[in-house]
Amino acid sequence: MASIALNDNNFIKETLDINKKIKSYFFKSWKNLIISHTDKTVSIFLLHHKNPNINLEKEFAKFNVVVVNGCGYIGLGENYARLRIPKEKDLEKVLLAFEYIDKL
């Protein structure tokens, strides 16, 4: 199945275009959230809160948004998280979480 998808140039292009469209909603000036640079077509990004006492995993959980805690990565703390871009149907919920967490 994966080899069929990888050989389908339309599928790959459409997926990259969708990733870019959804990810573009997150690239704005946040007060306390910093998004590490990755290509706009990559489906994940690393998020950092300026306050080292903010546990991003717990804050996103309040919105039923699953992230990977940054503690699992060398040199990163709980104020870091790896986030997969949401499906379009979940975009509003994730953006609301961003707006709330950015004010902390």
C-alpha positions in Angstrom: 0.0 0.0 0.0 2.8 2.5 0.9 4.7 1.8 -2.3 1.5 2.5 -4.3 1.1 5.9 -2.5 4.7 6.8 -3.0 4.5 6.1 -6.7 1.4 8.2 -7.1 2.8 11.6 -7.9 -0.7 13.2 -7.6 -1.1 11.8 -4.0 2.3 13.1 -3.0 1.7 16.6 -4.5 -1.8 16.8 -2.9 -0.5 15.8 0.5 2.3 18.3 0.4 -0.2 21.0 -0.7 -2.6 20.2 2.1 0.3 20.2 4.7 1.5 23.6 3.4 -2.1 25.0 3.6 -2.8 23.8 7.1 0.7 24.7 8.4 0.3 28.3 7.1 -2.3 29.0 9.7 0.3 28.6 12.5 2.9 30.9 11.1 2.0 34.2 12.7 3.6 36.3 15.4 2.9 34.6 18.6 3.7 36.3 21.9 5.1 33.3 23.8 5.1 30.4 21.4 8.0 29.8 19.0 7.8 27.4 16.1 11.1 26.0 15.0 11.8 26.3 11.3 10.8 23.3 9.1 9.7 23.3 5.5 6.1 24.3 5.1 5.2 20.9 3.6 6.6 18.9 6.5 3.7 17.5 8.6 5.2 18.1 12.0 6.9 21.0 13.8 8.6 21.7 17.1 6.9 24.1 19.4 8.6 26.0 22.2 7.0 28.2 25.0 9.2 31.0 26.3 8.2 30.2 29.9 10.2 27.1 31.0 7.5 26.3 33.6 4.8 25.7 31.0 4.2 22.0 30.3 3.0 22.1 26.7 1.8 18.5 26.7 -0.5 19.2 29.7 -1.8 22.5 28.3 -2.6 20.9 24.9 -4.3 18.0 26.6 -6.9 20.5 28.0 -8.0 20.9 24.4 -7.7 17.1 23.6 -4.8 17.9 21.4 -2.1 15.2 21.6 1.6 16.4 21.3 4.9 14.7 22.1 6.5 16.1 25.2 9.9 17.7 24.5 11.5 16.0 27.6 12.1 13.0 25.4 14.6 14.9 23.4 18.1 15.8 24.5 18.3 19.4 25.7 14.6 20.1 25.6 12.2 20.5 28.5 8.5 20.3 29.1 8.0 23.7 27.5 8.8 22.1 24.2 6.5 19.8 22.2 6.4 18.1 18.8 3.1 18.6 17.1 1.7 16.9 14.0 -0.3 19.3 11.9 -4.0 18.6 12.5 -6.5 17.4 10.0 -8.6 20.2 8.5 -11.6 19.2 10.7 -9.5 19.7 13.8 -7.8 22.9 12.8 -10.0 25.3 14.7 -9.6 23.3 17.9 -5.8 23.3 17.6 -5.7 27.0 16.8 -7.8 27.8 19.8 -5.4 25.8 21.9 -2.5 27.8 20.4 -4.2 31.1 21.2 -4.9 30.1 24.8 -1.5 28.7 25.5 0.2 31.7 23.9 -1.3 33.9 26.6 0.1 31.9 29.5 
